[in-house]
Amino acid sequence: MQLVAQTLSASVGTALLFLTANNIEGFSDTNGTQKFVFTVDRLFDTFNSRTPKAFGYKQALTVVTFRKVAAFLRQAMNILMKLTDSQ
């Protein structure tokens, strides 16, 4: 699981943004992949949260913090449920 979390991390999404913005060959259309990577990274943060002292999506889930992330969770569910193979 740790390898997946490292592969689908915000830093990978940021690298894709950089490669696309700098017209690096092979990285011309990564928008869908970027959206997927950033969404999964935020999901990992949300569901792996443990401490109420953290901020944003890394804060432990409680009734109060759930209200803050509920819209994102619905959006993520819609993204993941609509995934298709590119072929």
Secondary structure, DSSP 8 states (H G I E B T S, - for coil): -HHHHHHTSHHHHHHHHHHHHTT-TT-S--HHHHHHHHHHHHHHHHHT---TTS-GGGS---HHHHHHHHHHHHHHHHHHHT-----
